[in-house]
């Protein structure tokens, strides 16, 4: 449905020169899927979204939707935003304060001069979908934050857009409402089978909503994959560090097992077997990434049957967080974070054993300092 190829977008800097907002950005979004651009502030994700919408004019590249080219530097094509038939929801919602709920949603259809009955039918259908049909006469300014967010979404949906663009639409909501609206947004996207591009810096949001994620850093896409691939097999240290919390263990590759996609790493906590990411070579410096929830803790000494990647440490600190405990365990000079069930009551300062499954340890090229 959406194809973005070799997109470059730059701005003139106030200090002279150019700000490179998007650099060689390429991705494709299948019809009916939700694709997320994830990354820290200033990484180029919103610029990319605005370029797709036509609100920014890129310096190079091509954007096509449903086979129709809406921007191409090579062919000299730039379709105006109002001619693209895309729906967009902004971070600020951009609700018209002088209109009530019905008028806000109906306005885009009135501009198109659709018949009055069709306007009412379409407006009531989308207001029903976002559970605002009982508030048609309420002033937009008298809605709660969550209701305003749903109103902005309804206004985008009523256009029956070919593509829905969402720019951090939940960031102004409090934590509990954000979680609830995330579930609602996921339901609507699936129900309407909307091809959607979603921008966020919130990793939890991206993991929960997306069919596929593009992680961006410094204007470039550094990895594209499913939420599980991004989380469990990060392509580099930036992705591993940005998406969730992780432990980094430096080391050197001593052996490769190409048949199983594994490698053996000599590290500061002993020999580790790990999944070998791209670019792993024998004798090369690597960083092993392992998530806290993938470190199993035990007070009992291991047996040979317990498997590989086992080491002994000392409980450095622990925090009770209700449904789990956060453990800080020191192994030699390395401090590792682990999550455990509250039933594990090992006191601070006592020995404890750690076990890390090889397929949950990911070797990434380069030392941690890089």
Secondary structure, 3 states (H helix, E strand, C coil): CEEEEEEEEEEECCCCCEEEEEEEEEEEECCCCEEEEECCCCCCHHHHHHHHHCCCCCCEEEEEECCEEEEECCCCEECCHHHCCEEEECCCCCCCCCCEHHHHHHHHHHHCCCCHHHHHHHHHHHHHHCCCHHHCCCEHHHCCHHHHHHHHHHHHHCCCCCEEEEECCCCCCCHHHHHHHHHHHHHHHHHHCCCEEEEECCHHHHHHHCCEEEEEECCEEEEEECHHHHHHCCCCHHHHHHCCCCEEEEEEEEEEECCCCEEEEEECCEEEEEEECCCCCCCCEEEEEECHHHEEEECCCCCHHHCCCEEEEEEEEEEECCCCEEEEEEECCEEEEEEECCCCCCCCCCEEEEEECHHHCEEEECCCCC
